[in-house]
Amino acid sequence: MAGQIRVTPETMHGRATEFRTAKGNFEQVIQTMSNLITTLQDEWEGEASRQFAAQFESLRPSFNEMGELIESIARQCDGVAEATERLDSEMARKFSS
């Protein structure tokens, strides 16, 4: 027997919004870290400083991928909500036929 669905479309849309908020927070943290690296570069000179900054920059694609992943999760939550709404409408039509 299939599991019972206990989540509402409103809840899933709400979770999607929460994931998008988390994505925004994540992007703000990355921007803050980037600003700190820039400030540090003004205070710290030499090869070690350049390597440190390069290491951070090498992670930027991973940061971008994480942001995309979070957005993808949000879209999936919205998709589940929409599918649940459609299914409920279809079942209601069967009772009115």
BASE-677428 format. One line per 5 residues: for each residue x, y, z of N, C-alpha, C, O. Coordinates in Angstrom, 1 decimal. Layout:
N
X,Y,Z,X,Y,Z,X,Y,Z,X,Y,Z ~ ...
***
This chain:
97
0.8,-1.2,0.0,0.0,0.0,0.0,0.9,1.2,0.0,1.9,1.3,0.7 ~ 0.5,2.2,-0.8,1.3,3.5,-0.9,1.2,4.2,0.4,0.2,4.1,1.2 ~ 2.2,5.1,0.7,2.1,5.9,1.9,1.1,7.0,1.7,0.6,7.4,0.6 ~ 0.7,7.5,2.9,-0.4,8.5,2.9,0.3,9.9,2.7,1.3,10.2,3.4 ~ -0.3,10.7,1.9,0.2,12.1,1.6,-0.4,13.0,2.7,-1.6,13.1,2.8
0.5,13.6,3.5,0.0,14.5,4.5,0.4,16.0,4.3,0.1,16.8,5.2 ~ 1.0,16.3,3.2,1.4,17.6,3.0,0.4,18.3,2.1,-0.1,17.7,1.1 ~ 0.2,19.6,2.3,-0.7,20.4,1.5,0.1,21.1,0.4,1.3,21.4,0.6 ~ -0.5,21.5,-0.7,0.1,22.4,-1.6,0.7,23.7,-1.0,1.8,24.1,-1.4 ~ -0.1,24.2,-0.1,0.4,25.5,0.5,1.7,25.3,1.3,2.5,26.1,1.3
1.7,24.1,2.0,3.0,23.8,2.7,4.1,23.7,1.8,5.2,24.2,2.0 ~ 3.9,23.0,0.6,5.0,22.8,-0.3,5.5,24.1,-0.9,6.7,24.3,-1.1 ~ 4.5,24.9,-1.3,4.9,26.3,-1.8,5.6,27.1,-0.7,6.6,27.8,-1.1 ~ 5.2,26.9,0.5,5.9,27.6,1.6,7.3,27.1,1.7,8.2,27.9,2.0 ~ 7.5,25.8,1.6,8.9,25.2,1.7,9.7,25.7,0.5,10.9,26.0,0.7
9.1,25.8,-0.6,9.9,26.4,-1.8,10.3,27.8,-1.5,11.5,28.1,-1.8 ~ 9.5,28.6,-0.9,9.9,29.9,-0.5,11.0,29.9,0.5,11.9,30.7,0.4 ~ 10.9,29.0,1.4,12.0,28.9,2.4,13.3,28.5,1.8,14.4,29.1,2.2 ~ 13.3,27.6,0.8,14.5,27.3,0.1,15.1,28.5,-0.6,16.3,28.7,-0.7 ~ 14.2,29.2,-1.3,14.7,30.4,-2.0,15.3,31.5,-1.0,16.2,32.1,-1.4
14.7,31.6,0.1,15.3,32.5,1.2,16.6,31.9,1.6,17.6,32.7,1.7 ~ 16.7,30.6,1.8,18.0,30.0,2.1,19.1,30.3,1.0,20.2,30.5,1.3 ~ 18.6,30.2,-0.2,19.5,30.5,-1.3,20.0,31.9,-1.3,21.2,32.2,-1.4 ~ 19.1,32.9,-1.0,19.5,34.3,-0.9,20.5,34.4,0.3,21.5,35.2,0.2 ~ 20.3,33.8,1.4,21.2,33.9,2.5,22.5,33.3,2.2,23.6,33.9,2.5
22.5,32.2,1.5,23.8,31.5,1.0,24.6,32.5,0.1,25.8,32.6,0.3 ~ 23.9,33.1,-0.8,24.6,34.0,-1.7,25.1,35.2,-0.9,26.2,35.8,-1.3 ~ 24.4,35.7,0.1,24.9,36.8,0.9,26.2,36.4,1.7,27.1,37.2,1.8 ~ 26.2,35.2,2.2,27.4,34.7,2.9,28.6,34.6,1.9,29.7,35.0,2.2 ~ 28.4,34.1,0.7,29.4,34.1,-0.3,29.9,35.5,-0.6,31.1,35.7,-0.7
29.0,36.4,-0.8,29.4,37.8,-1.1,30.2,38.4,0.1,31.2,39.1,-0.1 ~ 29.8,38.1,1.3,30.5,38.6,2.5,31.9,38.0,2.5,32.9,38.7,2.8 ~ 32.0,36.7,2.3,33.3,36.1,2.2,34.2,36.7,1.1,35.4,36.9,1.4 ~ 33.6,36.9,0.0,34.4,37.5,-1.1,34.9,38.9,-0.7,36.0,39.3,-1.0 ~ 34.0,39.7,-0.1,34.4,41.0,0.4,35.6,40.9,1.4,36.5,41.8,1.4
35.5,40.0,2.3,36.6,39.8,3.3,37.9,39.4,2.6,38.9,39.9,3.0 ~ 37.8,38.6,1.6,39.0,38.2,0.8,39.6,39.4,0.2,40.8,39.6,0.2 ~ 38.8,40.2,-0.4,39.3,41.5,-1.1,39.9,42.4,0.0,41.0,42.9,-0.3 ~ 39.3,42.6,1.1,39.9,43.4,2.2,41.2,42.8,2.6,42.1,43.6,2.8 ~ 41.2,41.5,2.8,42.4,40.9,3.3,43.6,41.1,2.3,44.7,41.2,2.7
43.2,41.1,1.0,44.3,41.3,0.0,44.9,42.7,0.1,46.1,42.8,-0.3 ~ 44.2,43.6,0.6,44.7,45.0,0.8,45.7,45.0,2.0,46.5,45.9,2.2 ~ 45.5,44.0,2.9,46.2,44.0,4.2,47.4,43.0,4.2,48.3,43.0,5.0 ~ 47.3,42.1,3.3,48.3,40.9,3.3,48.9,40.8,1.9,48.1,40.5,0.9 ~ 50.1,40.9,1.8,50.8,40.8,0.4,51.6,39.6,0.4,52.0,39.0,1.4
52.0,39.2,-0.8,52.9,38.1,-1.1,52.2,36.9,-1.7,51.0,36.9,-2.0 ~ 53.0,35.9,-2.0,52.6,34.7,-2.7,51.5,34.0,-1.9,50.5,33.5,-2.5 ~ 51.7,33.9,-0.6,50.7,33.1,0.2,49.4,33.8,0.1,48.3,33.1,0.1 ~ 49.4,35.1,0.1,48.1,35.9,0.0,47.4,35.6,-1.3,46.2,35.4,-1.4 ~ 48.2,35.6,-2.4,47.7,35.3,-3.7,47.1,33.9,-3.8,46.1,33.7,-4.4
47.8,33.0,-3.2,47.4,31.6,-3.3,46.1,31.4,-2.5,45.2,30.6,-2.8 ~ 46.0,32.1,-1.3,44.8,32.1,-0.5,43.6,32.6,-1.3,42.5,31.9,-1.3 ~ 43.8,33.7,-2.0,42.7,34.3,-2.8,42.3,33.4,-3.9,41.1,33.2,-4.3 ~ 43.3,32.8,-4.6,43.1,31.9,-5.7,42.3,30.6,-5.2,41.5,30.1,-6.0 ~ 42.6,30.1,-4.1,41.9,29.0,-3.6,40.4,29.3,-3.4,39.6,28.5,-3.7
40.2,30.5,-2.8,38.8,30.9,-2.7,38.1,31.0,-4.0,37.0,30.5,-4.2 ~ 38.7,31.6,-5.0,38.2,31.8,-6.3,37.9,30.5,-7.0,37.0,30.3,-7.8 ~ 38.8,29.5,-6.7,38.6,28.2,-7.4,37.4,27.5,-6.9,36.9,26.6,-7.5 ~ 36.9,27.9,-5.7,35.6,27.3,-5.2,34.4,28.0,-5.7,33.3,27.4,-5.5 ~ 34.5,29.1,-6.4,33.3,29.9,-6.8,32.4,29.0,-7.7,31.2,29.1,-7.5
32.9,28.2,-8.6,32.0,27.3,-9.4,31.1,26.4,-8.5,30.0,26.2,-8.8 ~ 31.7,25.9,-7.5,31.0,25.0,-6.5,29.9,25.8,-5.8,28.8,25.4,-5.6 ~ 30.3,27.1,-5.4,29.3,27.9,-4.8,28.1,28.2,-5.7,26.9,28.1,-5.3 ~ 28.4,28.5,-7.0,27.4,28.7,-8.0,26.5,27.5,-8.2,25.3,27.6,-8.3 ~ 27.1,26.3,-8.2,26.4,25.0,-8.4,25.5,24.8,-7.2,24.3,24.3,-7.3
25.9,25.2,-6.0,25.1,25.0,-4.8,23.9,25.9,-4.9,22.8,25.5,-4.5 ~ 24.0,27.1,-5.3,22.9,28.0,-5.5,21.9,27.5,-6.5,20.7,27.5,-6.2 ~ 22.4,26.9,-7.6,21.5,26.3,-8.6,20.8,25.1,-8.0,19.6,24.9,-8.3 ~ 21.5,24.3,-7.2,20.9,23.1,-6.6,19.7,23.6,-5.6,18.7,22.9,-5.6 ~ 20.0,24.6,-4.8,19.0,25.0,-3.9,17.7,25.5,-4.7,16.6,25.2,-4.3
18.0,26.3,-5.8,16.8,26.7,-6.6,16.1,25.5,-7.2,14.9,25.5,-7.3 ~ 16.8,24.5,-7.6,16.2,23.3,-8.2,15.3,22.6,-7.2,14.2,22.1,-7.5 ~ 15.8,22.6,-5.9,15.0,22.0,-4.9,13.7,22.8,-4.7,12.6,22.2,-4.5 ~ 13.8,24.1,-4.7,12.6,24.9,-4.6,11.6,24.7,-5.7,10.4,24.6,-5.5 ~ 12.1,24.6,-6.9,11.3,24.3,-8.1,10.6,22.9,-7.9,9.4,22.8,-8.3
11.3,22.0,-7.4,10.7,20.6,-7.2,9.6,20.7,-6.1,8.5,20.1,-6.3 ~ 9.8,21.5,-5.1,8.7,21.7,-4.1,7.5,22.3,-4.7,6.4,21.9,-4.5 ~ 7.7,23.3,-5.5,6.6,23.9,-6.3,5.9,22.9,-7.2,4.7,22.9,-7.3 ~ 6.7,22.1,-7.9,6.2,21.1,-8.8,5.3,20.1,-8.0,4.2,19.7,-8.5 ~ 5.7,19.7,-6.9,5.0,18.7,-6.0,3.6,19.4,-5.6,2.6,18.7,-5.7
3.7,20.6,-5.2,2.5,21.4,-4.9,1.5,21.4,-6.0,0.3,21.2,-5.8 ~ 2.0,21.8,-7.2,1.1,21.9,-8.4,0.6,20.5,-8.8,-0.6,20.4,-9.1 ~ 1.4,19.5,-8.7,0.9,18.1,-9.0,-0.2,17.7,-8.0,-1.2,17.1,-8.4 ~ 0.0,18.0,-6.8,-1.0,17.7,-5.7,-2.3,18.4,-6.0,-3.4,17.9,-5.8 ~ -2.2,19.7,-6.4,-3.4,20.5,-6.7,-4.2,19.9,-7.9,-5.4,19.8,-7.9
-3.4,19.5,-8.9,-4.0,18.9,-10.1,-4.7,17.6,-9.7,-5.9,17.3,-10.2 ~ -4.0,16.8,-9.0,-4.6,15.5,-8.6,-5.9,15.7,-7.8,-6.9,14.9,-8.0 ~ -5.9,16.6,-6.9,-7.1,16.8,-6.1,-8.2,17.3,-7.0,-9.4,16.9,-6.8 ~ -8.0,18.2,-7.9,-9.0,18.6,-8.9,-9.5,17.5,-9.7,-10.7,17.4,-9.9 ~ -8.6,16.6,-10.2,-9.1,15.5,-11.0,-9.9,14.5,-10.1,-11.0,14.0,-10.6
-9.6,14.3,-8.9,-10.4,13.4,-8.1,-11.7,14.0,-7.8,-12.7,13.3,-7.8 ~ -11.8,15.3,-7.6,-13.1,16.0,-7.3,-14.0,15.9,-8.5,-15.2,15.7,-8.4 ~ -13.4,16.0,-9.7,-14.2,15.9,-11.0,-14.9,14.5,-11.1,-16.0,14.4,-11.6 ~ -14.2,13.5,-10.6,-14.7,12.2,-10.7,-15.9,12.0,-9.8,-16.8,11.2,-10.2 ~ -16.0,12.7,-8.8,-17.2,12.6,-7.9,-18.3,13.5,-8.4,-19.5,13.2,-8.0
-18.1,14.4,-9.3,-19.2,15.3,-9.8,-19.7,14.7,-11.1,-20.6,15.3,-11.7 ~ -19.1,13.7,-11.6,-19.5,13.1,-12.9,-20.7,12.2,-12.8,-21.2,11.7,-13.8
***
